[in-house]
Amino acid sequence: MILIADSGSTKCDWILYNDDKANPVKIRTKGLNPAILSKKQLKNTITKNEDLFSYKDLVTSVYFFGAGCGTKKNQQKINKILTKFFKNALASTHEDIMAAVYATTSTPAVVCILGTGSNCCYFDGKTTHLKSPALGYILMDEGSGNYFGKELLKAYYYNQMPKGLKNTFEKDYNLKEKEVIKQLYKSATPNKYLAEFARFMFEHENTPFIKNMIADGICKFVENNIMQYGTELKTVPLHFVGSIAYFAKEHIQEALTKKGLKAQYFIRRPIDTIIDNIVHEPA
């Protein structure tokens, strides 16, 4: 039995695959980012999940794709937890960008993630190539959930948000300064906290203020990330993965058109389309 995990900082989607005759089993847990969570936190999320526990002796291979898994140290951190829990399995851990690749293609392409965080790579058919490092929500992540969360909070506290929108924002969230500071500077997952505000943005995306905010963030992602692969995009397609990419599809298409580009696929959850490429082209 093959177990595949696609983890962001917010949530982790798992899928159990036995054979073509049986329907895959889907499981969801909290996000498992080894760059921001302790070994104990990672272990507890996996071992205390009843669904995963019920299959732990049947799993023979685990493919884990996750945010924060770009270094050997963090890959080993996840692998040790997985192989200790799934005692009959071999574990293989990769950066989340590879899940995006397997979810969209098995041939060369430029693949982008726009979810809690953001990233972009060129896949040559075998390996991924990044032209800039993924330095996370503080320095980068344009166009991501946490990026828009920061933009919304700044607009609110700088009194730049229209009055009606500001009133609704106040009703939907606890915006007391002490609470916001606590979540941003004392929480283990501030990027996850920021990304939770993206829901508000898409609920009000028809307002001019929010429309401009989304367009600006997407344009920054296109300019800073995608345009680095201008040469590659002359010969290969462009794909998008992630919840922000899915809901901001029209904004992305508009920004790409201005650059003479077009995206082929928009996949909300990599776990929904990843099975075939993993089964037939093991990571």
Beta strands, then each sheet from edge to edge (+ up, - down):
strand 1: 2-7
strand 2: 11-17
strand 3: 25-30
strand 4: 61-66
strand 5: 90-95
strand 6: 109-114
strand 7: 118-123
strand 8: 128-129
strand 9: 238-241
strand 10: 265-267
sheet 1: 3+ 2- 1+ 4+ 5+
sheet 2: 8+ 7- 6+ 9+ 10+
end
